[in-house]
Each structure stands twice: as structure tokens, then as C-alpha cells.
């Protein structure tokens, strides 16, 4: 089931998400719903706080090439256990900040540990776009947005644009 995505500014996007203690069918369904919502948006990553759920759960799929099989990942309690000194700059966007993009510098490679849909611990090294995406989504779990990496003036301009967008959307629905 598709879920509505919160738009910045929203206090729920700035909160620290709660760890997942036990994997329930409800949480597995939530992960499936999040993947469907992400693909529909369309995006390459989504964090539970972006749909108003304060749980440490992210989904991502950075496969972009035509003909290449999708690789949907659902990560419960993901944590970065190692990151490279080498950095990459990617133009990032966010489903909670529609149509806004900015360059963000992050480690080029990260090693992430998480719990899978079946409750198994997994660990993997991510590079390139995958590394950027997983870091971006984990930031959401810590109440951090990609615009928090930008200079204050640019961040304020973007926030004002989002406030205006939310007002316009609210008027359209009224």
C-alpha cells in the first residue's frame, strides 16, 4: 500500500528514530509498503520517518540501468561500521524535499551492518551511488536531512520553498 511522504519542514523528520526490537509481520509489511512507495515516487531510497513512522528502517534500490534486475533492500537498524577517507560528491535529492537538488560530499565507501527481513544480521560494503544513498537514508533515522549539509542561507531558502509548496498543496486539497 502506498504511503504519503512527509514534506519538510515537519518535526517528525527531525526526530531520532526508535530501534526495531523485534521483527513483526507488521514491520515486514511496512518495508514492502515503503518499497512500493519509493518506486512509485519514484526514488532510490526511503526511510520510515519520511512516512511518519519513527522506526529505524530504510529501503533502497539504486539499480538504474535498463535491463538490470532491481535490487530492493530493506534494512532494519542499519549502522555504518566503517567508512572510507576518500569522498564522493553527488547531487542529492530527497522525496521529502521535492524537486530540490544539491551537491553533498560523503565518504565514497561505507560498510553497513543491518538486520534483514528474516531477522538475519548482514554486513556489506557499498560504493558510489549505493554508498551515498545508504548514508542519506541512515541520516533520516538520525533526524538529519541532506540540506543540513548546506550553508545556512541556502538551507533557509529551500525550507521557505517547501513551506510554500505545502501551503499550495493544502489549498489544492481543500
C-alpha angles and dihedrals in degrees: 000000000000115000127208112252118228116238122220128280095054122129091225089066091059098052128101107250120234120250117251107246101181130015109236131181085249091060092046089052089048089054090051091048090049092052090050090048092048094050091045094050085047106240141132098230142022133183124208093241088062089067093042098263115127097211130118095248128126133175128200144167117179097177104127105160119106111247094019113120115251116251107205113188128190114193124192116198093355116190133180108237097177138008134189125249087225113089138206130205116218130174100241130199132179135213088225090054102044121205094001121117133177138168114259127185116220138156109292093223132029135179112218131192121199146149117258128222089269093050096255120140113240134183129192142163115237126198137185117353092358090057092049093047096048091049091048092051094045087052087059089058088056094049094256126133127199090247088064086075091059129087114276096250093052090046091052091049091052092046091052090051090052092049088053092047091051091050091050092049091048090052091049091054094046 
